[in-house]
Amino acid sequence: MRTPVRIWYVAGQRLCNLACDYCVSIGDWAKSNRYDWKNPEDRAVYEQVVTWIGTRSYPVKVRLGTLGEPFASPFFLEKAAWLTRQSGVEYVELLSNAILLPRRLPKLEAEANLGKLSLWLTWHDGQVDLERFIKAAAFAQESYGCFVVVNTLLFETNADAVARARDAALAAGLRFNVDLGYDPTASTTVPDPSAAVPVLQSSDALDTLAALGGNRALAEAALVGLTSCPGMLCRAGHDSAFIDIHGRAYRCSNYSSQEQPPLGSVLEPGFDLPLRPEPWAPCAARGGCGNKEDFLNLQIASPLRPSTVPSLGWTDA
């Protein structure tokens, strides 16, 4: 049987119920508190791409990303629910702030296979009450069997908040993760990664992350990927691919952001991914990996990625 293909797709859904100042959806791809889909074609592309993903002849593992909050969009959820019912789809992972889960999941139950739903839930201190957030995350895990990860972002001044989230998550029986918080306006092409990772202004940043329950080896791989990935061996393009907001497929998101030639367009009739037969190939992208979905494909990070976990980001099997 063919090895499953990991697909990370970012759709043009934009509506969000939060206003985080460190949000990575900026510029032309900024989230919105007014509209769900900025352009009608964004919604049409999303429907076509999801249909394409769900009709592959090989198994797929899918992370559906958005520019906003997926549970704020009924149409987005309708197609995501359809995807969970397709036999070749092993799981569908959504990234959310959790607040709308108690309202939306009961409505999805009749039209989705919620046992295939993986939820990467990031707590945003100052935007969402922690107790409410944890209750929503536990509701998804306990009532519907979703694979749930409580995620936090470590910046220079929020270690105490991350510790509170860790304690609350573990007390509720939830998986917990700490990632390095990035500055989305910083360049990732400079030699010093601290330009894009503010917490690295502190010399003991990785010690702090580990003490808070983060995976130090994962953070170290992230920093290597951020600064040194050109020429490093990577699986991207072999059993993983990225699809951008326009439906174009790339080896990874870094290739997309740098406007390197795509593998093709999912919107073209009869298109299928021209995946490389060899597992490893040197990275030809400029700059570094700014996303976990990318740097976890690097050979140096491969021991951290379990093959049996329904998530593109969770590393603790």
Short mmCIF file of the C-alpha atoms (twelve columns), coordinates in Angstrom:
data_MODEL
# 
_entry.id   MODEL 
# 
loop_
_atom_site.group_PDB 
_atom_site.id 
_atom_site.type_symbol 
_atom_site.label_atom_id 
_atom_site.label_alt_id 
_atom_site.label_comp_id 
_atom_site.label_asym_id 
_atom_site.label_seq_id 
_atom_site.Cartn_x 
_atom_site.Cartn_y 
_atom_site.Cartn_z 
_atom_site.pdbx_PDB_model_num 
ATOM 1   C CA . MET A 1   0.000   0.000  0.000   1 
ATOM 2   C CA . ARG A 2   1.268   3.458  -0.862  1 
ATOM 3   C CA . THR A 3   2.661   5.586  1.975   1 
ATOM 4   C CA . PRO A 4   0.157   8.260  3.024   1 
ATOM 5   C CA . VAL A 5   0.826   11.754 1.735   1 
ATOM 6   C CA . ARG A 6   0.762   14.626 4.224   1 
ATOM 7   C CA . ILE A 7   -0.982  17.640 2.721   1 
ATOM 8   C CA . TRP A 8   -0.990  21.081 4.283   1 
ATOM 9   C CA . TYR A 9   -3.490  23.396 2.637   1 
ATOM 10  C CA . VAL A 10  -4.138  27.023 3.574   1 
ATOM 11  C CA . ALA A 11  -7.519  28.294 2.401   1 
ATOM 12  C CA . GLY A 12  -8.705  31.866 1.920   1 
ATOM 13  C CA . GLN A 13  -11.214 31.835 4.796   1 
ATOM 14  C CA . ARG A 14  -10.564 35.015 6.805   1 
ATOM 15  C CA . LEU A 15  -13.198 35.635 9.468   1 
ATOM 16  C CA . CYS A 16  -11.735 35.614 12.982  1 
ATOM 17  C CA . ASN A 17  -13.190 36.362 16.396  1 
ATOM 18  C CA . LEU A 18  -9.859  37.432 17.929  1 
ATOM 19  C CA . ALA A 19  -7.405  40.283 17.312  1 
ATOM 20  C CA . CYS A 20  -3.923  39.002 18.255  1 
ATOM 21  C CA . ASP A 21  -1.151  41.482 17.464  1 
ATOM 22  C CA . TYR A 22  1.252   38.643 16.570  1 
ATOM 23  C CA . CYS A 23  -1.079  36.949 14.065  1 
ATOM 24  C CA . VAL A 24  0.750   35.537 11.051  1 
ATOM 25  C CA . SER A 25  -2.175  36.459 8.760   1 
ATOM 26  C CA . ILE A 26  -0.988  39.897 7.671   1 
ATOM 27  C CA . GLY A 27  -0.765  42.080 4.574   1 
ATOM 28  C CA . ASP A 28  -2.686  40.788 1.582   1 
ATOM 29  C CA . TRP A 29  -3.578  37.682 3.578   1 
ATOM 30  C CA . ALA A 30  -4.826  39.411 6.708   1 
ATOM 31  C CA . LYS A 31  -7.670  37.965 8.748   1 
ATOM 32  C CA . SER A 32  -10.901 39.946 9.082   1 
ATOM 33  C CA . ASN A 33  -13.549 40.602 11.716  1 
ATOM 34  C CA . ARG A 34  -16.097 41.504 9.008   1 
ATOM 35  C CA . TYR A 35  -16.071 39.027 6.140   1 
ATOM 36  C CA . ASP A 36  -15.619 35.277 5.803   1 
ATOM 37  C CA . TRP A 37  -14.305 35.106 2.228   1 
ATOM 38  C CA . LYS A 38  -12.838 38.307 0.774   1 
ATOM 39  C CA . ASN A 39  -13.350 37.196 -2.813  1 
ATOM 40  C CA . PRO A 40  -15.959 34.755 -4.194  1 
ATOM 41  C CA . GLU A 41  -13.193 32.859 -5.981  1 
ATOM 42  C CA . ASP A 42  -11.503 32.104 -2.640  1 
ATOM 43  C CA . ARG A 43  -14.549 30.108 -1.562  1 
ATOM 44  C CA . ALA A 44  -14.754 28.374 -4.946  1 
ATOM 45  C CA . VAL A 45  -11.059 27.439 -4.845  1 
ATOM 46  C CA . TYR A 46  -11.482 26.015 -1.350  1 
ATOM 47  C CA . GLU A 47  -14.328 23.789 -2.489  1 
ATOM 48  C CA . GLN A 48  -12.333 22.550 -5.492  1 
ATOM 49  C CA . VAL A 49  -9.185  21.855 -3.486  1 
ATOM 50  C CA . VAL A 50  -11.024 19.974 -0.740  1 
ATOM 51  C CA . THR A 51  -12.819 17.875 -3.354  1 
ATOM 52  C CA . TRP A 52  -9.486  17.130 -5.008  1 
ATOM 53  C CA . ILE A 53  -7.881  16.116 -1.698  1 
ATOM 54  C CA . GLY A 54  -10.777 13.830 -0.823  1 
ATOM 55  C CA . THR A 55  -10.704 11.981 -4.146  1 
ATOM 56  C CA . ARG A 56  -7.050  10.909 -4.256  1 
ATOM 57  C CA . SER A 57  -6.330  7.283  -5.074  1 
ATOM 58  C CA . TYR A 58  -3.875  7.070  -2.157  1 
ATOM 59  C CA . PRO A 59  -4.276  7.765  1.583   1 
ATOM 60  C CA . VAL A 60  -3.794  11.340 2.741   1 
ATOM 61  C CA . LYS A 61  -3.266  13.090 6.054   1 
ATOM 62  C CA . VAL A 62  -4.579  16.630 5.915   1 
ATOM 63  C CA . ARG A 63  -4.080  19.865 7.798   1 
ATOM 64  C CA . LEU A 64  -6.624  22.479 6.702   1 
ATOM 65  C CA . GLY A 65  -5.346  25.911 7.587   1 
ATOM 66  C CA . THR A 66  -7.115  29.248 7.222   1 
ATOM 67  C CA . LEU A 67  -6.312  32.935 7.484   1 
ATOM 68  C CA . GLY A 68  -8.919  33.305 10.230  1 
ATOM 69  C CA . GLU A 69  -10.839 31.027 12.604  1 
ATOM 70  C CA . PRO A 70  -12.232 27.928 10.864  1 
ATOM 71  C CA . PHE A 71  -15.072 27.399 13.331  1 
ATOM 72  C CA . ALA A 72  -16.397 30.861 12.461  1 
ATOM 73  C CA . SER A 73  -17.173 29.706 8.907   1 
ATOM 74  C CA . PRO A 74  -20.146 27.371 8.256   1 
ATOM 75  C CA . PHE A 75  -19.119 26.748 4.648   1 
ATOM 76  C CA . PHE A 76  -15.551 25.925 5.618   1 
ATOM 77  C CA . LEU A 77  -16.826 23.434 8.191   1 
ATOM 78  C CA . GLU A 78  -19.290 21.881 5.749   1 
ATOM 79  C CA . LYS A 79  -16.501 20.912 3.350   1 
ATOM 80  C CA . ALA A 80  -14.146 19.876 6.165   1 
ATOM 81  C CA . ALA A 81  -16.895 17.587 7.466   1 
ATOM 82  C CA . TRP A 82  -17.264 16.038 4.007   1 
ATOM 83  C CA . LEU A 83  -13.518 15.411 3.949   1 
ATOM 84  C CA . THR A 84  -13.639 13.467 7.225   1 
ATOM 85  C CA . ARG A 85  -16.093 11.025 5.620   1 
ATOM 86  C CA . GLN A 86  -13.840 10.086 2.710   1 
ATOM 87  C CA . SER A 87  -12.286 6.637  3.041   1 
ATOM 88  C CA . GLY A 88  -8.816  7.673  1.877   1 
ATOM 89  C CA . VAL A 89  -8.545  10.529 4.372   1 
ATOM 90  C CA . GLU A 90  -6.849  9.348  7.559   1 
ATOM 91  C CA . TYR A 91  -7.468  12.567 9.501   1 
ATOM 92  C CA . VAL A 92  -8.344  16.231 9.065   1 
ATOM 93  C CA . GLU A 93  -6.539  18.680 11.318  1 
ATOM 94  C CA . LEU A 94  -7.879  22.173 11.998  1 
ATOM 95  C CA . LEU A 95  -6.127  25.052 13.760  1 
ATOM 96  C CA . SER A 96  -8.439  26.944 16.082  1 
ATOM 97  C CA . ASN A 97  -8.721  29.158 19.158  1 
ATOM 98  C CA . ALA A 98  -11.311 26.679 20.569  1 
ATOM 99  C CA . ILE A 99  -13.938 29.217 21.631  1 
ATOM 100 C CA . LEU A 100 -16.619 28.120 19.161  1 
ATOM 101 C CA . LEU A 101 -16.147 24.361 19.653  1 
ATOM 102 C CA . PRO A 102 -19.022 23.842 22.131  1 
ATOM 103 C CA . ARG A 103 -21.400 25.523 19.686  1 
ATOM 104 C CA . ARG A 104 -20.158 24.041 16.416  1 
ATOM 105 C CA . LEU A 105 -19.195 20.430 17.189  1 
ATOM 106 C CA . PRO A 106 -22.729 19.296 18.125  1 
ATOM 107 C CA . LYS A 107 -23.956 20.668 14.797  1 
ATOM 108 C CA . LEU A 108 -21.175 18.855 12.922  1 
ATOM 109 C CA . GLU A 109 -21.801 15.489 14.541  1 
ATOM 110 C CA . ALA A 110 -24.440 14.405 11.999  1 
ATOM 111 C CA . GLU A 111 -22.359 15.306 8.947   1 
ATOM 112 C CA . ALA A 112 -18.774 14.560 9.995   1 
ATOM 113 C CA . ASN A 113 -16.712 11.665 11.256  1 
ATOM 114 C CA . LEU A 114 -15.502 13.528 14.318  1 
ATOM 115 C CA . GLY A 115 -13.230 10.635 15.241  1 
ATOM 116 C CA . LYS A 116 -11.041 11.754 12.322  1 
ATOM 117 C CA . LEU A 117 -10.920 15.354 13.498  1 
ATOM 118 C CA . SER A 118 -7.620  16.590 14.908  1 
ATOM 119 C CA . LEU A 119 -7.658  19.953 16.665  1 
ATOM 120 C CA . TRP A 120 -4.560  22.085 17.159  1 
ATOM 121 C CA . LEU A 121 -5.878  24.610 19.667  1 
ATOM 122 C CA . THR A 122 -3.760  27.662 20.462  1 
ATOM 123 C CA . TRP A 123 -4.493  29.684 23.582  1 
ATOM 124 C CA . HIS A 124 -4.095  33.431 23.108  1 
ATOM 125 C CA . ASP A 125 -3.547  35.080 26.477  1 
ATOM 126 C CA . GLY A 126 -5.390  38.376 26.776  1 
ATOM 127 C CA . GLN A 127 -7.840  37.381 24.049  1 
ATOM 128 C CA . VAL A 128 -9.446  34.265 25.522  1 
ATOM 129 C CA . ASP A 129 -10.228 33.325 29.113  1 
ATOM 130 C CA . LEU A 130 -8.088  30.291 29.976  1 
ATOM 131 C CA . GLU A 131 -10.812 28.424 31.890  1 
ATOM 132 C CA . ARG A 132 -13.244 28.813 28.999  1 
ATOM 133 C CA . PHE A 133 -10.570 27.695 26.533  1 
ATOM 134 C CA . ILE A 134 -9.681  24.551 28.497  1 
ATOM 135 C CA . LYS A 135 -13.353 23.611 28.922  1 
ATOM 136 C CA . ALA A 136 -13.884 23.889 25.170  1 
ATOM 137 C CA . ALA A 137 -10.796 21.781 24.406  1 
ATOM 138 C CA . ALA A 138 -11.816 19.105 26.929  1 
ATOM 139 C CA . PHE A 139 -15.337 19.078 25.490  1 
ATOM 140 C CA . ALA A 140 -13.964 18.219 22.039  1 
ATOM 141 C CA . GLN A 141 -11.760 15.439 23.399  1 
ATOM 142 C CA . GLU A 142 -14.170 13.888 25.879  1 
ATOM 143 C CA . SER A 143 -17.507 14.275 24.080  1 
ATOM 144 C CA . TYR A 144 -16.426 13.585 20.501  1 
ATOM 145 C CA . GLY A 145 -13.118 11.749 20.660  1 
ATOM 146 C CA . CYS A 146 -11.212 14.412 18.745  1 
ATOM 147 C CA . PHE A 147 -7.415  14.365 18.881  1 
ATOM 148 C CA . VAL A 148 -6.735  17.566 20.814  1 
ATOM 149 C CA . VAL A 149 -3.505  19.463 21.417  1 
ATOM 150 C CA . VAL A 150 -3.415  22.579 23.574  1 
ATOM 151 C CA . ASN A 151 -0.774  24.794 22.022  1 
ATOM 152 C CA . THR A 152 0.949   27.890 23.401  1 
ATOM 153 C CA . LEU A 153 3.401   30.386 21.939  1 
ATOM 154 C CA . LEU A 154 6.404   31.451 24.004  1 
ATOM 155 C CA . PHE A 155 7.397   35.112 23.774  1 
ATOM 156 C CA . GLU A 156 9.735   37.215 25.909  1 
ATOM 157 C CA . THR A 157 7.268   38.120 28.634  1 
ATOM 158 C CA . ASN A 158 4.616   35.391 28.807  1 
ATOM 159 C CA . ALA A 159 6.336   32.438 30.512  1 
ATOM 160 C CA . ASP A 160 3.965   32.689 33.481  1 
ATOM 161 C CA . ALA A 161 0.934   32.535 31.180  1 
ATOM 162 C CA . VAL A 162 2.368   29.503 29.369  1 
ATOM 163 C CA . ALA A 163 2.898   27.788 32.723  1 
ATOM 164 C CA . ARG A 164 -0.726  28.444 33.700  1 
ATOM 165 C CA . ALA A 165 -1.908  26.974 30.412  1 
ATOM 166 C CA . ARG A 166 0.320   23.931 30.910  1 
ATOM 167 C CA . ASP A 167 -1.014  23.274 34.388  1 
ATOM 168 C CA . ALA A 168 -4.629  23.708 33.288  1 
ATOM 169 C CA . ALA A 169 -4.201  21.469 30.243  1 
ATOM 170 C CA . LEU A 170 -2.521  18.658 32.149  1 
ATOM 171 C CA . ALA A 171 -5.110  18.856 34.929  1 
ATOM 172 C CA . ALA A 172 -7.814  18.390 32.291  1 
ATOM 173 C CA . GLY A 173 -6.029  15.418 30.683  1 
ATOM 174 C CA . LEU A 174 -5.124  17.318 27.525  1 
ATOM 175 C CA . ARG A 175 -1.961  17.147 25.437  1 
ATOM 176 C CA . PHE A 176 0.187   20.246 25.792  1 
ATOM 177 C CA . ASN A 177 2.694   21.862 23.451  1 
ATOM 178 C CA . VAL A 178 4.931   24.934 23.561  1 
ATOM 179 C CA . ASP A 179 6.142   26.524 20.342  1 
ATOM 180 C CA . LEU A 180 8.458   29.465 19.853  1 
ATOM 181 C CA . GLY A 181 6.452   32.569 19.051  1 
ATOM 182 C CA . TYR A 182 7.461   34.218 15.781  1 
ATOM 183 C CA . ASP A 183 7.322   37.872 14.781  1 
ATOM 184 C CA . PRO A 184 5.474   37.680 11.427  1 
ATOM 185 C CA . THR A 185 6.911   41.025 10.298  1 
ATOM 186 C CA . ALA A 186 10.544  39.975 10.751  1 
ATOM 187 C CA . SER A 187 12.670  38.668 7.912   1 
ATOM 188 C CA . THR A 188 13.654  34.999 8.036   1 
ATOM 189 C CA . THR A 189 16.524  35.512 5.580   1 
ATOM 190 C CA . VAL A 190 18.883  37.160 8.066   1 
ATOM 191 C CA . PRO A 191 21.585  35.026 9.728   1 
ATOM 192 C CA . ASP A 192 20.363  35.734 13.250  1 
ATOM 193 C CA . PRO A 193 17.122  33.857 14.011  1 
ATOM 194 C CA . SER A 194 16.364  36.144 16.952  1 
ATOM 195 C CA . ALA A 195 15.047  38.643 14.415  1 
ATOM 196 C CA . ALA A 196 12.072  36.355 13.818  1 
ATOM 197 C CA . VAL A 197 11.919  34.680 17.256  1 
ATOM 198 C CA . PRO A 198 11.699  37.424 19.894  1 
ATOM 199 C CA . VAL A 199 12.163  35.129 22.900  1 
ATOM 200 C CA . LEU A 200 15.682  34.332 21.690  1 
ATOM 201 C CA . GLN A 201 16.734  37.751 22.941  1 
ATOM 202 C CA . SER A 202 17.080  35.838 26.203  1 
ATOM 203 C CA . SER A 203 20.098  33.531 26.411  1 
ATOM 204 C CA . ASP A 204 18.159  30.924 28.405  1 
ATOM 205 C CA . ALA A 205 15.132  30.808 26.063  1 
ATOM 206 C CA . LEU A 206 15.420  27.091 25.284  1 
ATOM 207 C CA . ASP A 207 15.894  26.251 28.959  1 
ATOM 208 C CA . THR A 208 12.720  28.199 29.698  1 
ATOM 209 C CA . LEU A 209 10.839  26.397 26.943  1 
ATOM 210 C CA . ALA A 210 11.950  22.984 28.241  1 
ATOM 211 C CA . ALA A 211 11.036  23.888 31.815  1 
ATOM 212 C CA . LEU A 212 7.550   24.844 30.641  1 
ATOM 213 C CA . GLY A 213 7.033   21.432 29.066  1 
ATOM 214 C CA . GLY A 214 8.194   22.214 25.557  1 
ATOM 215 C CA . ASN A 215 10.231  19.848 23.397  1 
ATOM 216 C CA . ARG A 216 13.763  21.251 23.380  1 
ATOM 217 C CA . ALA A 217 14.891  19.043 20.495  1 
ATOM 218 C CA . LEU A 218 11.950  20.273 18.441  1 
ATOM 219 C CA . ALA A 219 12.815  23.911 19.183  1 
ATOM 220 C CA . GLU A 220 16.440  23.303 18.236  1 
ATOM 221 C CA . ALA A 221 15.319  21.728 14.946  1 
ATOM 222 C CA . ALA A 222 13.095  24.741 14.341  1 
ATOM 223 C CA . LEU A 223 16.036  27.099 14.722  1 
ATOM 224 C CA . VAL A 224 18.236  25.025 12.430  1 
ATOM 225 C CA . GLY A 225 15.443  24.990 9.857   1 
ATOM 226 C CA . LEU A 226 14.920  28.717 10.231  1 
ATOM 227 C CA . THR A 227 18.545  29.578 9.498   1 
ATOM 228 C CA . SER A 228 20.295  26.694 7.778   1 
ATOM 229 C CA . CYS A 229 17.906  24.556 5.739   1 
ATOM 230 C CA . PRO A 230 19.217  25.282 2.183   1 
ATOM 231 C CA . GLY A 231 21.022  22.143 1.039   1 
ATOM 232 C CA . MET A 232 19.784  20.045 3.957   1 
ATOM 233 C CA . LEU A 233 18.080  16.761 3.161   1 
ATOM 234 C CA . CYS A 234 14.289  16.994 3.296   1 
ATOM 235 C CA . ARG A 235 11.290  14.723 2.571   1 
ATOM 236 C CA . ALA A 236 9.073   17.547 1.306   1 
ATOM 237 C CA . GLY A 237 7.999   16.688 -2.219  1 
ATOM 238 C CA . HIS A 238 8.227   12.945 -1.530  1 
ATOM 239 C CA . ASP A 239 5.389   12.199 0.886   1 
ATOM 240 C CA . SER A 240 4.313   15.740 1.773   1 
ATOM 241 C CA . ALA A 241 3.182   18.817 -0.118  1 
ATOM 242 C CA . PHE A 242 1.785   22.306 0.442   1 
ATOM 243 C CA . ILE A 243 -1.201  23.832 -1.370  1 
ATOM 244 C CA . ASP A 244 -1.516  27.606 -1.325  1 
ATOM 245 C CA . ILE A 245 -4.543  29.873 -1.240  1 
ATOM 246 C CA . HIS A 246 -4.743  29.820 -5.062  1 
ATOM 247 C CA . GLY A 247 -4.730  26.024 -5.316  1 
ATOM 248 C CA . ARG A 248 -1.111  25.765 -6.445  1 
ATOM 249 C CA . ALA A 249 0.902   22.829 -5.091  1 
ATOM 250 C CA . TYR A 250 4.478   23.162 -3.872  1 
ATOM 251 C CA . ARG A 251 7.086   21.030 -2.221  1 
ATOM 252 C CA . CYS A 252 6.587   23.118 0.947   1 
ATOM 253 C CA . SER A 253 5.277   26.510 2.043   1 
ATOM 254 C CA . ASN A 254 8.742   28.040 1.824   1 
ATOM 255 C CA . TYR A 255 8.793   27.310 -1.916  1 
ATOM 256 C CA . SER A 256 5.418   29.021 -2.185  1 
ATOM 257 C CA . SER A 257 6.355   32.150 -0.216  1 
ATOM 258 C CA . GLN A 258 9.482   32.570 -2.330  1 
ATOM 259 C CA . GLU A 259 7.447   32.179 -5.535  1 
ATOM 260 C CA . GLN A 260 9.480   29.264 -6.788  1 
ATOM 261 C CA . PRO A 261 7.935   27.204 -9.616  1 
ATOM 262 C CA . PRO A 262 5.005   25.128 -8.315  1 
ATOM 263 C CA . LEU A 263 4.465   21.433 -8.850  1 
ATOM 264 C CA . GLY A 264 1.274   22.423 -10.666 1 
ATOM 265 C CA . SER A 265 -2.250  23.532 -9.899  1 
ATOM 266 C CA . VAL A 266 -4.837  21.415 -8.138  1 
ATOM 267 C CA . LEU A 267 -7.449  23.309 -10.157 1 
ATOM 268 C CA . GLU A 268 -6.206  21.881 -13.469 1 
ATOM 269 C CA . PRO A 269 -8.308  18.915 -14.684 1 
ATOM 270 C CA . GLY A 270 -6.568  15.601 -14.068 1 
ATOM 271 C CA . PHE A 271 -3.778  17.066 -11.937 1 
ATOM 272 C CA . ASP A 272 -2.013  14.833 -9.445  1 
ATOM 273 C CA . LEU A 273 1.044   15.520 -7.324  1 
ATOM 274 C CA . PRO A 274 4.291   14.681 -9.146  1 
ATOM 275 C CA . LEU A 275 5.865   13.348 -5.985  1 
ATOM 276 C CA . ARG A 276 9.533   12.441 -5.949  1 
ATOM 277 C CA . PRO A 277 10.237  8.680  -5.563  1 
ATOM 278 C CA . GLU A 278 13.383  9.241  -3.492  1 
ATOM 279 C CA . PRO A 279 12.649  10.036 0.167   1 
ATOM 280 C CA . TRP A 280 15.400  12.622 0.622   1 
ATOM 281 C CA . ALA A 281 16.527  15.536 -1.534  1 
ATOM 282 C CA . PRO A 282 18.477  18.727 -0.745  1 
ATOM 283 C CA . CYS A 283 16.405  21.783 0.057   1 
ATOM 284 C CA . ALA A 284 16.704  24.351 -2.730  1 
ATOM 285 C CA . ALA A 285 14.743  27.116 -1.031  1 
ATOM 286 C CA . ARG A 286 16.303  30.384 0.003   1 
ATOM 287 C CA . GLY A 287 16.104  31.373 3.643   1 
ATOM 288 C CA . GLY A 288 14.666  29.045 6.243   1 
ATOM 289 C CA . CYS A 289 11.613  27.101 7.362   1 
ATOM 290 C CA . GLY A 290 9.291   29.310 9.372   1 
ATOM 291 C CA . ASN A 291 6.638   26.632 9.856   1 
ATOM 292 C CA . LYS A 292 6.634   23.386 11.815  1 
ATOM 293 C CA . GLU A 293 4.871   21.680 8.893   1 
ATOM 294 C CA . ASP A 294 8.015   22.388 6.859   1 
ATOM 295 C CA . PHE A 295 10.964  21.863 9.180   1 
ATOM 296 C CA . LEU A 296 9.563   18.578 10.497  1 
ATOM 297 C CA . ASN A 297 10.241  17.233 6.993   1 
ATOM 298 C CA . LEU A 298 13.980  17.848 7.415   1 
ATOM 299 C CA . GLN A 299 16.086  14.750 7.982   1 
ATOM 300 C CA . ILE A 300 17.399  16.188 11.260  1 
ATOM 301 C CA . ALA A 301 13.813  16.422 12.549  1 
ATOM 302 C CA . SER A 302 12.530  13.090 11.233  1 
ATOM 303 C CA . PRO A 303 13.089  11.238 14.554  1 
ATOM 304 C CA . LEU A 304 10.714  13.746 16.182  1 
ATOM 305 C CA . ARG A 305 7.782   13.023 13.875  1 
ATOM 306 C CA . PRO A 306 5.762   9.954  14.886  1 
ATOM 307 C CA . SER A 307 4.016   8.168  12.029  1 
ATOM 308 C CA . THR A 308 0.921   7.094  13.947  1 
ATOM 309 C CA . VAL A 309 -0.287  10.401 15.404  1 
ATOM 310 C CA . PRO A 310 -3.129  12.254 13.632  1 
ATOM 311 C CA . SER A 311 -1.423  15.637 13.537  1 
ATOM 312 C CA . LEU A 312 1.113   17.437 11.367  1 
ATOM 313 C CA . GLY A 313 2.509   19.219 14.427  1 
ATOM 314 C CA . TRP A 314 2.319   16.921 17.448  1 
ATOM 315 C CA . THR A 315 5.595   15.151 18.130  1 
ATOM 316 C CA . ASP A 316 5.106   13.279 21.396  1 
ATOM 317 C CA . ALA A 317 3.720   9.841  20.507  1 
# 
